[in-house]
């Protein structure tokens, strides 16, 4: 804990020197906005839970979607239930609203969803370049560019579903658009993590971090520094690469299993059939189903990236990567085991 604290102060000091001194007012605004967002997400999760309890995903007369343009529950589906809060309650509704208000799908008929995906990749590449800078302001600009990439990722799906006449939020598998979207996400995330590695390598290797002084007994105080001992904290490039790769691996594992379980639960719960309808509704409304889905909402690759972006915004990139290096694998492993057990039980 002491080592981490010293590293944190050293890294923060480097960030302050590079990006300017952060005012107390800025800290307060950040805390206030964070608290407001967490409250909003929690409130909407409770609303989603109650919505699910009165919902039937299949049947001859499915529950109609809310008519409000601003409703985050438009197109409610298994995928939406397992989608992270930032995408579910901010980007997806904004993409839906923007498409309806501007009639983008009809007016700009020549712009394909794949083009929007490519635009998202360009935004991520720009963020990867910007994040290598030492300035905190540039770091926050990189966060803004990655946020734009996230919106474009939501918007390309909105345009694709709108042109196919699909209201429900779902992935249309075995299509070129599905493959392009996956490749675009992979390139964007990988490029951004590479940029973060370059930034950390430059920042940490150029800084020296020391543990507090320790007075050694039996040492002549006339010696330089009075016989005090300094322990140097080193961050070789190899260690930085391992830490970044651990986070990238966690995102890959999370993405693979999250996508797999969305498809499995889609087949299980959203396949029409009168003989299955009662069982499907019972499973959908069960507490265990909600618990598993909620944990996937905060542990999927998109959610992990949102946490990482927030850490970058508050100048805690390295501390976050160190914290999640082992915790992330433990959480994902436990969640995968419980989800597999649940699927086998209810199948």
FENZI-V749044 format. One record per pair of residues at least 12 apart in sequence whose C-alpha atoms are under 10 Angstrom apart, sorted by sequence separation. I is the first residue (numbers start at 0). J is the second residue. D is the distance in Angstrom with one decimal. If there is no record, write none. Layout:
<<I J D> <I J D>>
//
This chain:
<<63 75 9.6> <79 91 9.5> <126 138 8.6> <129 141 5.6> <130 142 8.2> <156 168 8.6> <157 169 9.9> <159 171 9.1> <212 224 9.7> <214 226 6.5> <215 227 6.2> <267 279 7.3> <268 280 7.7> <307 319 7.0> <62 75 9.8> <126 139 9.6> <128 141 8.1> <129 142 9.3> <156 169 8.8> <213 226 8.7> <214 227 4.8> <215 228 6.9> <268 281 9.9> <306 319 8.6> <307 320 8.0> <126 140 7.6> <127 141 7.1> <130 144 9.9> <156 170 8.2> <212 226 9.8> <213 227 5.6> <214 228 6.5> <268 282 8.0> <71 86 9.6> <72 87 8.3> <125 140 9.8> <126 141 4.4> <127 142 9.7> <129 144 9.0> <156 171 9.4> <212 227 6.0> <213 228 5.3> <214 229 9.5> <267 282 9.4> <268 283 7.2> <71 87 6.5> <72 88 8.4> <125 141 7.6> <126 142 7.1> <211 227 9.7> <212 228 5.7> <213 229 7.1> <267 283 9.7> <307 323 9.8> <71 88 5.4> <124 141 9.7> <126 143 8.1> <127 144 9.1> <159 176 8.1> <211 228 8.5> <212 229 5.6> <213 230 9.1> <70 88 8.6> <71 89 7.8> <73 91 9.3> <123 141 8.5> <126 144 5.4> <127 145 8.8> <159 177 9.8> <210 228 9.0> <211 229 6.9> <212 230 8.1> <56 75 8.5> <69 88 9.5> <71 90 9.4> <72 91 9.6> <73 92 7.9> <122 141 9.2> <123 142 9.6> <125 144 7.2> <126 145 6.1> <209 228 9.9> <210 229 6.2> <211 230 7.9> <264 283 9.5> <56 76 7.3> <69 89 9.7> <71 91 7.3> <72 92 8.3> <124 144 9.0> <125 145 8.7> <126 146 9.6> <156 176 8.8> <209 229 6.3> <210 230 5.3> <211 231 9.9> <303 323 9.7> <54 75 9.4> <56 77 8.7> <70 91 9.9> <71 92 5.3> <122 143 9.5> <123 144 6.6> <124 145 9.1> <126 147 9.8> <155 176 9.1> <156 177 9.0> <208 229 9.7> <209 230 5.6> <210 231 6.6> <50 72 8.6> <69 91 10.0> <70 92 6.7> <71 93 8.9> <73 95 8.7> <122 144 5.8> <123 145 5.7> <126 148 9.2> <208 230 8.5> <209 231 4.8> <210 232 7.3> <69 92 6.1> <70 93 9.7> <121 144 9.5> <122 145 6.7> <123 146 9.0> <208 231 6.0> <209 232 5.9> <47 71 9.2> <51 75 9.0> <68 92 7.7> <69 93 7.7> <71 95 9.2> <122 146 9.0> <123 147 8.5> <124 148 9.7> <156 180 8.6> <207 231 7.1> <208 232 5.3> <209 233 9.1> <264 288 9.9> <303 327 9.2> <47 72 7.6> <50 75 9.4> <51 76 9.6> <68 93 9.1> <70 95 9.5> <119 144 9.2> <120 145 9.5> <122 147 7.0> <123 148 6.1> <155 180 8.3> <207 232 7.1> <208 233 7.4> <46 72 9.5> <69 95 8.3> <70 96 9.3> <119 145 8.5> <122 148 5.6> <123 149 9.1> <206 232 9.7> <207 233 7.5> <208 234 9.4> <68 95 7.5> <69 96 6.7> <119 146 9.8> <121 148 8.3> <122 149 9.4> <206 233 9.1> <207 234 9.2> <43 71 8.6> <47 75 9.4> <68 96 5.9> <119 147 7.4> <120 148 7.1> <152 180 7.7> <206 234 9.3> <43 72 9.6> <51 80 8.9> <67 96 9.6> <68 97 9.5> <118 147 9.7> <119 148 4.5> <120 149 10.0> <122 151 9.1> <152 181 10.0> <204 233 7.8> <205 234 9.8> <298 327 8.5> <118 148 7.8> <119 149 7.4> <203 233 8.3> <204 234 6.4> <68 99 8.1> <117 148 9.7> <119 150 8.3> <120 151 9.3> <152 183 8.8> <203 234 6.4> <204 235 6.9> <261 292 9.4> <47 79 10.0> <48 80 9.2> <68 100 9.2> <116 148 8.6> <119 151 5.6> <120 152 9.3> <152 184 8.0> <202 234 10.0> <203 235 8.4> <204 236 7.6> <260 292 9.6> <298 330 8.0> <299 331 8.9> <47 80 8.1> <115 148 9.6> <118 151 7.4> <119 152 6.5> <203 236 8.8> <298 331 7.2> <117 151 9.2> <118 152 9.1> <119 153 9.9> <200 234 8.3> <261 295 9.9> <116 151 6.8> <117 152 9.5> <119 154 9.8> <149 184 9.2> <199 234 9.5> <200 235 8.0> <201 236 9.1> <204 239 9.7> <257 292 9.8> <260 295 9.5> <44 80 9.4> <115 151 6.3> <116 152 6.3> <119 155 9.2> <148 184 9.2> <200 236 5.9> <203 239 8.8> <294 330 9.5> <295 331 9.0> <298 334 8.8> <115 152 7.6> <116 153 9.4> <118 155 9.8> <199 236 8.7> <200 237 9.3> <294 331 9.6> <115 153 9.7> <116 154 8.8> <117 155 9.7> <149 187 9.9> <200 238 9.6> <257 295 7.0> <112 151 9.5> <115 154 7.6> <116 155 6.2> <148 187 8.3> <197 236 9.4> <200 239 6.7> <256 295 9.6> <257 296 9.2> <295 334 7.8> <44 84 8.2> <112 152 9.3> <115 155 5.6> <116 156 9.0> <196 236 8.9> <199 239 7.2> <200 240 8.4> <294 334 7.6> <295 335 9.4> <43 84 8.7> <114 155 8.3> <115 156 9.2> <199 240 9.2> <257 298 8.7> <258 299 9.0> <112 154 8.1> <113 155 7.2> <145 187 8.7> <197 239 9.4> <253 295 8.7> <257 299 6.2> <258 300 10.0> <40 83 9.8> <41 84 9.0> <44 87 10.0> <112 155 4.6> <113 156 9.5> <115 158 9.1> <145 188 9.1> <196 239 7.0> <197 240 9.3> <256 299 8.6> <257 300 8.2> <291 334 7.6> <295 338 9.5> <40 84 6.2> <43 87 9.6> <44 88 9.4> <111 155 8.0> <112 156 7.0> <195 239 10.0> <196 240 6.6> <199 243 9.5> <254 298 9.4> <255 299 9.2> <256 300 9.9> <291 335 9.5> <39 84 9.5> <40 85 8.0> <43 88 7.7> <110 155 10.0> <112 157 8.5> <113 158 9.9> <195 240 10.0> <196 241 9.8> <253 298 7.0> <254 299 6.1> <255 300 9.0> <112 158 6.2> <113 159 9.0> <145 191 8.5> <196 242 9.2> <253 299 5.3> <254 300 5.3> <291 337 7.8> <292 338 9.0> <37 84 9.5> <40 87 9.4> <111 158 7.9> <112 159 5.8> <193 240 9.2> <196 243 6.6> <252 299 9.0> <253 300 5.5> <254 301 8.2> <291 338 6.6> <36 84 9.8> <40 88 7.4> <110 158 9.4> <111 159 7.9> <112 160 9.5> <195 243 8.1> <196 244 9.2> <250 298 9.0> <251 299 9.4> <252 300 8.3> <253 301 9.1> <36 85 9.2> <39 88 8.9> <40 89 9.7> <249 298 9.6> <250 299 7.4> <251 300 7.2> <253 302 9.9> <108 158 9.7> <112 162 9.7> <141 191 9.0> <193 243 8.4> <249 299 9.3> <250 300 4.8> <253 303 8.9> <287 337 9.9> <288 338 9.1> <291 341 8.6> <111 162 9.8> <192 243 7.1> <193 244 9.4> <249 300 7.9> <250 301 8.2> <287 338 9.7> <192 244 8.5> <250 302 9.4> <104 157 9.0> <105 158 9.6> <247 300 9.3> <250 303 7.0> <288 341 8.1> <104 158 5.9> <108 162 9.2> <192 246 8.8> <193 247 9.7> <249 303 8.8> <250 304 8.0> <287 341 8.1> <288 342 9.6> <103 158 8.0> <104 159 8.6> <189 244 9.8> <192 247 7.3> <90 146 9.2> <94 150 7.1> <98 154 8.2> <104 160 9.9> <105 161 9.5> <247 303 9.9> <90 147 9.5> <93 150 8.3> <94 151 8.2> <97 154 8.8> <104 161 7.1> <105 162 8.6> <138 195 9.7> <246 303 8.9> <247 304 9.8> <288 345 9.9> <91 149 9.7> <94 152 9.5> <95 153 8.9> <104 162 6.9> <189 247 7.5> <246 304 9.6> <90 149 7.4> <91 150 7.7> <94 153 6.4> <95 154 7.6> <98 157 7.7> <188 247 8.2> <90 150 5.4> <91 151 9.8> <93 153 8.9> <94 154 5.1> <97 157 9.8> <98 158 7.5> <116 176 9.0> <120 180 9.8> <123 183 9.4> <127 187 8.5> <131 191 9.4> <138 198 9.8> <89 150 8.9> <90 151 8.7> <91 152 9.3> <92 153 9.1> <93 154 8.5> <94 155 8.7> <95 156 9.8> <96 157 10.0> <119 180 9.6> <123 184 9.1> <126 187 9.1> <127 188 9.0> <130 191 7.8> <189 250 10.0> <246 307 9.6> <90 152 8.9> <91 153 5.7> <92 154 9.7> <94 156 9.0> <95 157 6.4> <99 161 9.8> <113 175 8.7> <117 179 8.7> <120 182 9.4> <121 183 9.5> <124 186 8.6> <125 187 9.7> <127 189 9.1> <128 190 8.8> <129 191 9.5> <130 192 9.4> <131 193 9.1> <132 194 9.2> <188 250 8.9> <189 251 10.0> <86 149 7.8> <90 153 6.3> <91 154 7.3> <94 157 6.6> <95 158 8.7> <98 161 8.9> <113 176 6.3> <116 179 7.4> <117 180 8.7> <120 183 5.8> <123 186 8.3> <124 187 6.5> <127 190 5.8> <128 191 8.0> <130 193 9.6> <131 194 5.5> <132 195 9.5> <188 251 9.8> <282 345 7.3> <85 149 9.5> <86 150 8.0> <89 153 9.9> <90 154 8.1> <94 158 8.7> <112 176 7.2> <113 177 9.2> <116 180 6.1> <119 183 7.4> <120 184 7.4> <123 187 5.0> <124 188 9.1> <126 190 8.6> <127 191 4.3> <130 194 6.0> <131 195 6.3> <282 346 9.7> <91 156 9.1> <92 157 9.7> <111 176 9.4> <112 177 10.0> <113 178 9.7> <114 179 9.7> <115 180 9.4> <116 181 9.3> <117 182 9.8> <118 183 9.3> <119 184 8.3> <120 185 9.2> <121 186 9.8> <122 187 8.2> <123 188 7.3> <124 189 9.4> <125 190 9.3> <126 191 6.5> <127 192 7.3> <128 193 9.3> <129 194 8.0> <130 195 6.2> <131 196 8.1> <132 197 9.1> <133 198 7.1> <185 250 9.8> <86 152 9.5> <87 153 9.4> <91 157 7.8> <95 161 9.3> <113 179 6.6> <116 182 9.2> <117 183 6.8> <120 186 6.9> <121 187 8.0> <123 189 9.2> <124 190 6.2> <125 191 8.7> <126 192 10.0> <127 193 7.1> <128 194 6.2> <129 195 9.5> <130 196 9.5> <131 197 6.0> <132 198 6.6> <133 199 9.2> <185 251 8.6> <279 345 9.2> <86 153 7.4> <112 179 9.3> <113 180 7.3> <116 183 6.2> <117 184 9.8> <119 186 9.9> <120 187 5.2> <123 190 7.1> <124 191 6.8> <127 194 4.6> <128 195 9.1> <130 197 8.7> <131 198 4.3> <132 199 9.9> <278 345 8.9> <279 346 9.8> <112 180 8.8> <115 183 10.0> <116 184 8.4> <119 187 7.6> <120 188 9.0> <123 191 6.4> <126 194 8.1> <127 195 7.1> <130 198 6.7> <131 199 8.0> <133 201 8.6> <278 346 9.9> <125 194 9.8> <126 195 9.7> <127 196 9.8> <128 197 9.6> <129 198 9.5> <130 199 9.8> <131 200 9.5> <132 201 9.3> <133 202 7.3> <185 254 9.8> <113 183 9.1> <117 187 9.7> <120 190 9.1> <124 194 8.8> <127 197 9.4> <128 198 9.6> <131 201 8.5> <132 202 9.3> <127 198 9.6> <131 202 9.3> <181 254 9.8> <246 319 9.8> <243 317 9.1> <246 320 6.8> <249 323 9.2> <253 327 9.6> <242 317 8.9> <245 320 8.5> <246 321 9.2> <249 324 8.6> <253 328 9.5> <256 331 9.3> <260 335 9.3> <267 342 8.9> <244 320 9.8> <245 321 9.6> <248 324 9.9> <249 325 9.6> <252 328 9.0> <91 168 9.2> <243 320 6.8> <246 323 7.3> <247 324 9.9> <250 327 9.2> <239 317 8.9> <242 320 6.4> <243 321 8.9> <245 323 8.6> <246 324 6.3> <249 327 6.6> <250 328 9.9> <253 331 6.9> <256 334 9.8> <257 335 9.0> <260 338 8.0> <264 342 8.0> <267 345 8.7> <268 346 9.8> <242 321 6.7> <245 324 5.9> <246 325 9.1> <248 327 9.8> <249 328 6.5> <252 331 8.0> <253 332 9.5> <256 335 7.4> <260 339 8.7> <263 342 8.0> <267 346 7.0> <242 322 9.8> <244 324 9.1> <245 325 8.2> <248 328 9.0> <252 332 9.4> <266 346 9.9> <239 320 9.4> <242 323 9.1> <243 324 8.3> <246 327 7.8> <249 330 10.0> <250 331 9.8> <253 334 9.8> <239 321 9.5> <242 324 6.3> <245 327 8.8> <246 328 9.0> <249 331 7.8> <253 335 9.0> <256 338 9.6> <260 342 8.7> <264 346 9.3> <241 324 9.1> <242 325 9.5> <245 328 8.6> <252 335 9.9> <263 346 9.5> <79 167 8.8> <80 168 9.7> <170 258 9.2> <78 167 9.2> <79 168 6.3> <76 166 9.8> <77 167 9.4> <78 168 6.5> <79 169 7.7> <172 262 9.2> <74 165 8.6> <75 166 8.7> <76 167 6.1> <77 168 8.2> <78 169 5.9> <170 261 9.0> <74 166 5.3> <75 167 5.9> <76 168 5.9> <77 169 7.8> <78 170 7.9> <169 261 9.0> <170 262 8.6> <73 166 7.8> <74 167 3.7> <75 168 6.3> <76 169 6.9> <169 262 9.3> <73 167 7.4> <74 168 5.0> <75 169 9.0> <72 167 9.7> <73 168 8.1> <74 169 8.5> <170 265 10.0> <72 168 9.5> <169 265 8.9> <64 166 8.7> <64 167 8.8> <188 300 9.5> <192 304 10.0> <188 301 9.7> <18 132 9.8> <21 135 9.4> <203 317 9.2> <17 132 9.1> <18 133 7.0> <19 134 7.9> <20 135 9.7> <17 133 5.7> <18 134 4.2> <19 135 7.5> <188 304 8.3> <195 311 9.5> <16 133 9.1> <17 134 4.9> <18 135 4.3> <19 136 8.6> <184 301 9.7> <199 316 8.5> <15 133 9.8> <16 134 8.5> <17 135 6.7> <18 136 6.1> <198 316 9.9> <199 317 7.4> <14 133 7.2> <15 134 8.6> <16 135 9.3> <17 136 9.2> <18 137 8.2> <13 133 8.6> <14 134 7.1> <15 135 7.7> <18 138 9.0> <13 134 9.6> <14 135 6.4> <195 316 8.4> <196 317 9.8> <13 135 9.9> <195 317 9.4> <14 138 9.9> <149 301 8.6> <149 304 9.9> <149 305 9.4> <145 304 9.3> <146 305 8.6> <145 305 9.3> <146 308 8.6> <142 305 9.3> <145 308 8.1> <142 307 9.4> <143 308 9.0> <142 308 5.8> <141 308 8.8> <142 309 7.9> <142 310 9.8> <139 308 8.7> <142 311 7.3> <143 312 9.3> <138 308 9.4> <139 309 9.3> <141 311 8.9> <142 312 6.7> <141 312 9.0> <139 311 7.2> <140 312 8.9> <138 311 6.7> <139 312 5.3> <138 312 6.8> <139 313 8.5> <82 257 9.3> <137 312 9.8> <138 313 9.4> <139 314 8.9> <81 257 8.2> <135 311 8.7> <136 312 8.9> <138 314 8.1> <81 258 9.7> <135 312 7.9> <135 313 8.7> <136 314 10.0> <138 316 9.9> <78 257 9.5> <81 260 9.2> <82 261 9.5> <135 314 7.0> <78 258 8.8> <81 261 7.4> <80 261 9.3> <130 311 9.2> <78 260 9.3> <79 261 9.4> <77 260 9.6> <78 261 5.8> <77 261 6.6> <78 262 8.4> <17 202 9.8> <76 261 9.8> <77 262 8.7> <77 263 9.8> <78 264 8.8> <77 264 6.8> <78 265 7.8> <14 202 8.8> <77 265 6.1> <10 199 9.8> <13 202 7.6> <76 265 8.2> <77 266 9.8> <13 203 8.7> <77 267 10.0> <77 268 7.9> <10 202 8.1> <13 205 9.5> <76 268 9.5> <77 269 7.9> <10 203 7.5> <13 206 7.5> <76 269 8.2> <9 203 9.1> <12 206 9.7> <13 207 10.0> <10 206 8.1> <6 203 9.6> <9 206 7.8> <10 207 9.6> <9 207 7.9> <10 208 8.6> <9 208 6.0> <8 208 8.9> <9 209 8.5> <6 207 9.5> <7 208 9.6> <6 208 6.5> <5 208 7.2> <6 209 8.3> <5 209 7.3> <6 210 8.8> <5 210 6.6> <2 208 9.5> <4 210 9.6> <5 211 8.3> <77 283 9.2> <2 209 8.9> <3 210 10.0> <2 210 6.9> <81 289 9.3> <1 210 8.1> <2 211 9.5> <56 265 9.8> <80 289 8.5> <83 292 10.0> <84 293 9.7> <87 296 9.4> <1 211 9.1> <81 291 8.7> <82 292 8.6> <83 293 8.6> <86 296 9.9> <57 268 7.6> <58 269 9.3> <81 292 5.1> <82 293 8.7> <83 294 9.4> <85 296 9.7> <56 268 7.1> <57 269 5.8> <58 270 9.2> <59 271 8.6> <80 292 6.4> <81 293 6.5> <83 295 7.8> <84 296 6.8> <85 297 9.8> <55 268 9.3> <56 269 5.9> <57 270 6.9> <58 271 6.3> <59 272 9.4> <79 292 9.7> <80 293 7.6> <81 294 8.2> <82 295 7.6> <83 296 4.3> <84 297 7.6> <55 269 9.2> <56 270 8.8> <57 271 5.5> <58 272 7.2> <59 273 8.7> <78 292 9.4> <81 295 5.8> <82 296 5.1> <83 297 5.8> <56 271 8.8> <57 272 7.8> <58 273 6.9> <77 292 8.7> <80 295 9.1> <81 296 4.9> <82 297 8.3> <83 298 8.1> <86 301 8.1> <57 273 8.8> <80 296 7.5> <81 297 8.7> <82 298 9.6> <83 299 7.1> <85 301 8.7> <86 302 8.6> <58 275 9.5> <79 296 9.1> <81 298 9.6> <82 299 7.8> <83 300 8.9> <84 301 9.5> <85 302 7.6> <57 275 9.3> <58 276 6.7> <78 296 9.8> <81 299 8.4> <82 300 9.9> <83 301 6.7> <84 302 7.7> <57 276 6.7> <58 277 9.6> <82 301 8.3> <83 302 5.5> <86 305 9.5> <56 276 8.8> <57 277 9.8> <82 302 8.4> <83 303 9.2> <85 305 7.7> <55 276 8.3> <84 305 9.7> <55 277 9.3> <57 279 8.2> <58 280 9.9> <83 305 9.1> <56 279 8.3> <57 280 8.4> <55 279 8.3> <56 280 7.6> <55 280 6.0> <6 232 7.9> <54 280 7.9> <55 281 9.6> <5 232 9.0> <6 233 9.9> <53 280 9.5> <56 283 8.6> <52 280 8.9> <55 283 8.3> <51 280 9.6> <52 281 9.5> <54 283 8.6> <55 284 9.2> <2 232 8.1> <54 284 8.3> <52 283 8.0> <53 284 8.3> <51 283 7.5> <52 284 5.4> <51 284 6.6> <52 285 8.6> <50 284 9.9> <51 285 9.8> <52 286 9.9> <49 284 9.5> <48 284 8.8> <48 286 9.7> <51 289 9.0> <48 289 7.6> <48 293 9.7> <44 293 8.6> <33 309 9.5> <29 312 9.5> <29 313 8.3> <26 313 8.7> <21 313 9.8> <18 314 9.6> <14 313 10.0> <15 314 8.9> <14 314 6.8> <13 314 9.8> <14 315 9.2> <11 313 9.6> <11 314 6.8> <10 314 8.4> <11 315 7.5> <10 315 8.0> <11 316 9.9> <10 316 9.2> <11 317 9.9> <7 314 9.8> <10 317 7.9> <11 318 9.9> <7 315 7.8> <10 318 8.7> <7 316 9.9> <7 317 8.2> <6 317 9.0> <7 318 6.6> <6 318 8.2> <4 318 9.4> <3 318 7.8> <3 321 8.9> <3 322 9.6>>
//
